[in-house]
């Protein structure tokens, strides 16, 4: 598998900053915290993708350079960290929804297996995409092996 670079020494502090950011960050003019609202939509089966914007993080009080650089330089590691925070903060559904296949399978698995044997990543009902800060994209040919696992903005024709 891909090796995860161990993050900066400020790992615990980064985790606290991220949790506070996810709990509190509110867009101007909105009353509810943005990411908690997105998690509520996930819980209500209305959303499967969460985009976490580094521009939001930069604008927040938690947006320290060290944290943003760490996320950009070691994105895969931080995706796992942020998902763990999302799992912890995930609200209960606050509206009716139709059970889907995942609900049925999860219920079945919890009744048969020991629940702790089911990894958290399999229980997640969302995918996390980290949206890089708006900045200058690079060309594909300038990407090098050292960029693997980090967040890069590339321009190209699709």
C-alpha positions as CSV (number, residue, x, y, z in Angstrom):
1,X,0.0,0.0,0.0
2,X,0.9,3.6,0.0
3,X,3.0,4.7,2.9
4,X,1.6,7.7,4.9
5,X,4.2,10.2,5.9
6,X,4.0,10.9,9.6
7,X,2.6,14.4,10.0
8,X,4.3,17.3,11.7
9,X,4.8,17.2,15.5
10,X,1.7,19.4,15.9
11,X,-0.5,16.4,15.0
12,X,-2.7,16.6,18.1
13,X,-3.0,20.4,17.9
14,X,-3.9,20.1,14.2
15,X,-6.6,17.6,15.1
16,X,-8.1,19.9,17.7
17,X,-8.0,22.9,15.2
18,X,-9.7,20.8,12.6
19,X,-12.4,19.6,15.0
20,X,-13.1,23.2,16.1
21,X,-13.1,24.4,12.4
22,X,-15.6,21.6,11.4
23,X,-17.8,22.3,14.4
24,X,-17.8,26.1,14.2
25,X,-17.1,27.4,10.7
26,X,-20.1,29.4,9.5
27,X,-20.5,31.1,6.2
28,X,-21.3,34.8,6.4
29,X,-25.1,35.3,6.5
30,X,-25.8,31.7,7.5
31,X,-26.8,30.7,11.0
32,X,-25.7,27.0,11.1
33,X,-22.1,25.8,10.9
34,X,-21.5,24.8,7.2
35,X,-19.9,21.4,7.8
36,X,-22.3,20.3,10.6
37,X,-25.1,21.1,8.1
38,X,-23.4,18.9,5.5
39,X,-23.0,16.1,8.0
40,X,-26.7,16.4,8.8
41,X,-27.5,16.0,5.1
42,X,-25.3,12.9,5.0
43,X,-27.1,11.5,8.1
44,X,-30.4,12.1,6.4
45,X,-29.2,10.3,3.2
46,X,-29.4,13.5,1.1
47,X,-25.7,13.8,0.4
48,X,-22.8,11.4,-0.3
49,X,-20.0,13.8,-1.0
50,X,-18.5,16.3,1.4
51,X,-16.1,18.9,0.0
52,X,-13.9,20.5,2.6
53,X,-12.5,23.7,1.3
54,X,-9.1,24.9,2.3
55,X,-10.2,28.4,1.4
56,X,-12.8,28.1,4.2
57,X,-10.1,26.8,6.6
58,X,-7.8,29.7,5.6
59,X,-10.7,32.2,6.3
60,X,-11.5,30.6,9.7
61,X,-9.7,31.4,13.0
62,X,-8.2,27.9,12.8
63,X,-6.5,28.5,9.4
64,X,-2.9,28.5,10.5
65,X,-0.2,28.2,7.8
66,X,1.3,25.2,9.4
67,X,-2.0,23.3,9.4
68,X,-2.8,24.3,5.8
69,X,0.7,23.3,4.6
70,X,0.5,20.0,6.5
71,X,-2.9,19.2,4.8
72,X,-1.6,20.1,1.4
73,X,1.7,18.2,1.9
74,X,0.2,15.0,3.4
75,X,-3.4,15.0,2.1
76,X,-4.1,11.3,2.4
77,X,-3.2,11.2,6.1
78,X,-5.4,14.2,6.7
79,X,-8.4,12.8,4.8
80,X,-8.4,9.9,7.3
81,X,-8.1,12.3,10.2
82,X,-10.9,14.5,9.0
83,X,-13.2,11.5,8.3
84,X,-12.6,10.3,11.9
85,X,-13.7,13.8,13.1
86,X,-16.7,13.7,10.8
87,X,-17.6,10.3,12.2
88,X,-17.4,11.6,15.8
89,X,-19.5,14.7,15.0
90,X,-22.0,12.9,12.7
91,X,-25.5,13.9,14.0
92,X,-28.4,11.4,14.1
93,X,-30.8,11.6,11.2
94,X,-33.5,14.3,11.9
95,X,-36.0,13.2,9.2
96,X,-37.5,10.0,7.8
97,X,-35.6,8.2,5.1
98,X,-36.0,5.0,3.1
99,X,-33.5,2.3,4.1
100,X,-31.1,1.5,1.3
101,X,-28.9,-1.5,0.7
102,X,-26.1,-0.1,2.9
103,X,-28.5,0.2,5.8
104,X,-29.7,-3.4,5.4
105,X,-26.1,-4.7,5.1
106,X,-24.8,-2.7,8.0
107,X,-27.7,-3.9,10.2
108,X,-27.1,-7.5,9.2
109,X,-23.3,-7.2,9.8
110,X,-23.8,-5.7,13.2
111,X,-26.2,-8.5,14.2
112,X,-23.8,-11.3,13.0
113,X,-20.2,-9.9,13.4
114,X,-18.7,-8.3,16.4
115,X,-19.4,-4.6,15.5
116,X,-15.8,-3.7,16.3
117,X,-14.5,-5.9,13.5
118,X,-16.2,-3.7,10.9
119,X,-13.8,-0.9,10.0
120,X,-15.2,2.7,10.3
121,X,-14.3,3.3,6.6
122,X,-16.9,0.7,5.6
123,X,-19.6,2.3,7.7
124,X,-19.1,5.7,6.2
125,X,-21.9,7.0,4.0
126,X,-19.9,9.8,2.4
127,X,-16.7,10.5,0.5
128,X,-14.5,13.4,1.5
129,X,-12.9,15.6,-1.1
130,X,-10.4,18.3,0.0
131,X,-10.7,21.3,-2.3
132,X,-7.3,23.1,-2.6
133,X,-6.9,26.8,-2.0
134,X,-7.4,28.9,-5.1
135,X,-4.0,29.4,-6.4
136,X,-1.8,28.8,-9.4
137,X,-2.2,25.4,-11.0
138,X,0.9,23.6,-12.3
139,X,1.2,21.5,-15.5
140,X,1.1,17.7,-15.4
141,X,4.7,17.4,-16.6
142,X,6.0,19.3,-13.6
143,X,4.5,16.7,-11.2
144,X,7.2,14.5,-9.6
145,X,7.3,11.4,-7.4
146,X,7.7,13.7,-4.3
147,X,4.2,15.1,-5.0
148,X,2.5,11.7,-4.5
149,X,0.1,11.9,-1.6
150,X,0.0,15.7,-1.6
151,X,-2.6,18.0,-2.9
152,X,-1.9,19.4,-6.3
153,X,-3.9,21.7,-8.6
154,X,-3.3,20.8,-12.2
155,X,-4.4,22.5,-15.4
156,X,-5.3,20.5,-18.4
157,X,-7.9,19.6,-21.0
158,X,-10.3,16.9,-20.1
